[in-house]
Amino acid sequence: MKAELAQQRSLLELAELDAELARLAHRAANLPEQQSLIAAQADHREAGDRLAALAIALEDVDAQVARFESEIDGVRQREDRDRKLLDSGTVNPKQLEELQHELETLERRQSSLEDSLLEVMERLEQLSSDQSAERTKLEGLHADLTTAGHNRDAAQEEIEKLRGQHAARREAIVAGLDSVLVQLYERQRASSGVGAARLLGRRCGACRIELDRGELARISAAPEDEVVRCPECQAILLRLGGA
């Protein structure tokens, strides 16, 4: 098969474009910005989970506070009732002794309840502080998440822009190439991933294998418009030197 040098140069540019398109596809599938976004999403989700857990814990502690306050209020009401009875002077000695004993019991009960309430209030204060800190952290993580999303989108937009430019140039090159040459190139590219490459000294630019002296002599002896192929990988070898 024959191909003018101009066609071979265009074929080399096509191969270089396809290599760049492959690199862009790999980059798109392995964007560092995407990994950063995934990490930011995970951090944001975990912080949201912690904040939700704190909200539940605060609800439980609030309920405990309400219960202790209600119990303390009930004890105080009983104390007030008993003291009024004592102050009324209408109780007999036996009732008096019972009321005094009950008041002592109520005082101990109130003291115990107030100690428990104090512990729960301290727990409530700590949880409220943790909630405030977690909210601040979540706001920062939300900002990080937004930034990571913008960075990922910008990277994808850049890749798509380059893809569009390369695809348009590729289409223009293919339109100017001999259809048979394009078919040969595309078959080889589908087979090995590289359709054509420059001959670099004794080495194939596609498979990077050095050719033996006999093969190199055969290729060197072929007319410059002859389409030659690598004996190892079958890629089209373009003998363009530094052109």
C-alpha positions in Angstrom: 0.0 0.0 0.0 1.2 3.5 -0.9 0.7 6.7 1.0 2.3 10.1 0.2 4.5 11.6 2.9 1.9 14.3 3.5 -0.6 11.6 4.2 1.9 9.8 6.6 2.5 13.1 8.4 -1.3 13.5 8.8 -1.6 9.9 10.0 1.1 10.6 12.6 -0.8 13.7 13.8 -4.0 11.5 14.0 -2.1 8.9 16.1 -0.9 11.7 18.4 -4.4 13.1 18.7 -5.8 9.6 19.6 -3.0 9.2 22.2 -4.0 12.5 23.7 -7.7 11.6 23.6 -6.8 8.4 25.5 -4.9 10.3 28.1 -7.8 12.7 28.5 -10.2 9.7 29.0 -7.9 8.3 31.6 -7.6 11.6 33.3 -11.4 12.0 33.3 -11.8 8.6 34.9 -9.1 9.3 37.5 -9.6 13.0 38.3 -7.8 14.0 41.6 -10.5 16.6 41.9 -13.1 13.8 41.8 -11.3 12.0 44.6 -11.1 15.2 46.6 -14.8 15.7 46.1 -15.6 12.2 47.3 -13.4 12.7 50.4 -15.2 16.1 51.1 -18.6 14.4 50.7 -17.6 11.7 53.1 -16.3 14.2 55.7 -19.5 16.3 55.3 -21.7 13.2 55.6 -19.9 12.0 58.7 -20.2 15.5 60.3 -23.9 15.6 59.5 -24.3 12.2 61.1 -22.5 13.3 64.2 -24.6 16.4 64.4 -27.8 14.3 64.1 -26.6 12.0 66.9 -25.9 15.1 69.1 -29.5 16.4 68.4 -30.9 13.0 69.5 -28.7 13.0 72.6 -29.8 16.6 73.4 -33.4 15.6 73.1 -32.9 12.7 75.6 -31.1 15.0 78.0 -33.7 17.6 77.7 -36.3 15.0 78.6 -34.2 13.9 81.6 -34.0 17.6 82.8 -37.8 17.9 82.5 -38.3 14.7 84.4 -36.0 15.7 87.3 -37.5 19.2 87.4 -41.0 17.7 87.6 -39.9 15.3 90.4 -38.2 18.1 92.3 -41.3 20.2 92.0 -43.5 17.4 93.2 -41.2 16.9 96.3 -41.3 20.6 97.1 -45.1 20.6 96.9 -45.3 17.7 99.4 -42.8 19.5 101.6 -45.0 22.6 101.5 -48.0 20.6 102.3 -46.3 18.9 105.3 -44.9 22.1 106.7 -48.3 23.8 106.5 -49.8 20.8 108.5 -47.0 21.2 111.0 -47.5 25.0 111.3 -51.3 24.5 111.7 -51.0 22.9 115.1 -53.8 20.5 114.4 -51.7 17.3 114.3 -51.4 14.9 117.2 -47.9 13.8 118.4 -47.9 10.6 116.3 -48.8 12.6 113.1 -46.2 15.1 114.1 -43.5 12.4 114.3 -44.6 11.0 110.9 -44.6 14.4 109.3 -41.1 15.2 110.6 -39.8 11.8 109.3 -41.4 12.4 106.0 -39.9 15.9 105.7 -36.5 14.5 106.4 -37.0 11.8 103.7 -38.3 14.5 101.3 -35.3 16.7 101.9 -32.9 13.8 101.2 -34.9 13.0 98.1 -34.8 16.6 96.9 -31.1 16.8 97.5 -30.5 13.6 95.5 -32.7 14.8 92.7 -31.0 18.2 92.6 -27.6 16.5 92.4 -28.8 14.3 89.6 -30.3 17.4 87.8 -26.9 19.2 88.2 -25.1 16.3 86.5 -27.6 16.2 83.7 -27.4 20.0 83.3 -23.6 19.7 83.0 -24.1 16.9 80.4 -26.6 19.2 78.6 -24.1 22.1 78.6 -21.4 19.8 77.2 -23.6 18.5 74.5 -24.7 22.0 73.5 -21.1 23.0 73.3 -20.3 19.9 71.1 -23.3 20.7 68.9 -22.1 24.3 68.4 -18.6 23.1 67.6 -19.9 20.5 65.2 -22.2 23.0 63.4 -19.2 25.3 62.9 -17.2 22.4 61.6 -20.0 21.4 59.3 -20.2 24.9 57.9 -16.5 24.7 57.1 -16.9 21.3 55.5 -19.8 22.5 53.5 -17.5 25.3 52.1 -14.9 22.7 51.4 -17.5 20.5 49.7 -18.6 23.5 47.5 -15.0 24.3 46.6 -14.3 20.6 45.7 -17.4 20.5 43.6 -16.4 23.6 41.7 -12.8 22.3 41.2 -14.2 19.0 39.9 -16.6 20.7 37.5 -13.8 23.0 36.3 -11.5 20.1 35.6 -14.2 18.2 33.7 -15.1 21.3 31.7 -11.4 21.7 30.7 -11.2 18.1 29.7 -14.4 18.3 27.6 -13.1 21.5 26.0 -9.9 19.7 25.0 -11.8 16.6 23.9 -14.0 18.8 21.6 -11.0 20.5 20.1 -9.1 17.3 19.5 -12.2 15.5 18.2 -12.8 18.4 15.7 -9.2 18.3 14.5 -9.3 14.5 14.3 -12.4 14.7 12.1 -10.7 17.2 9.8 -7.6 15.0 9.5 -9.6 11.8 8.8 -11.5 13.7 6.1 -8.2 14.4 4.3 -6.8 10.9 4.5 -7.2 8.1 2.1 -10.1 6.0 3.3 -8.2 2.7 2.9 -5.3 4.1 5.0 -7.8 5.2 7.7 -9.4 1.7 7.7 -6.0 0.0 8.1 -5.1 2.5 10.9 -8.5 2.0 12.7 -8.2 -1.8 12.5 -4.8 -1.7 14.0 -5.8 0.8 16.7 -8.7 -1.4 17.7 -6.4 -4.4 17.9 -3.5 -3.1 19.9 -4.5 0.4 21.0 -2.0 2.2 18.7 -2.6 2.4 15.0 0.5 4.2 13.9 3.8 5.5 15.3 7.1 7.0 14.2 10.1 4.8 13.6 12.6 6.0 16.2 16.0 4.9 15.1 15.8 1.1 15.4 12.8 1.2 17.7 9.1 1.1 17.0 7.4 4.0 18.6 4.3 1.9 19.3 5.6 -1.2 21.0 9.1 0.2 21.8 10.7 -3.0 20.6 14.0 -2.7 18.7 13.9 -4.1 15.2 16.6 -6.6 14.1 19.0 -5.6 11.4 17.2 -7.6 8.7 13.8 -6.0 9.3 15.4 -2.6 9.6 17.2 -3.1 6.3 13.9 -4.2 4.7 12.1 -1.2 5.9 14.9 1.2 5.0 14.9 -0.2 1.5 11.2 0.3 1.0 10.1 3.4 -1.0 9.3 6.4 1.1 5.6 6.3 0.1 5.4 2.6 1.0 3.2 1.9 4.1 5.3 -0.3 6.3 4.4 -2.0 9.5 6.1 -3.1 12.6 6.9 -6.8 12.5 6.2 -7.1 16.2 3.0 -5.1 16.9 1.8 -4.5 13.3 1.4 -0.8 13.8 2.0 1.4 10.8 5.6 2.6 11.0 6.0 6.2 9.8 9.6 7.0 8.6 9.4 10.7 9.0 12.6 11.4 10.9 12.4 14.8 12.5 9.8 16.0 10.0 
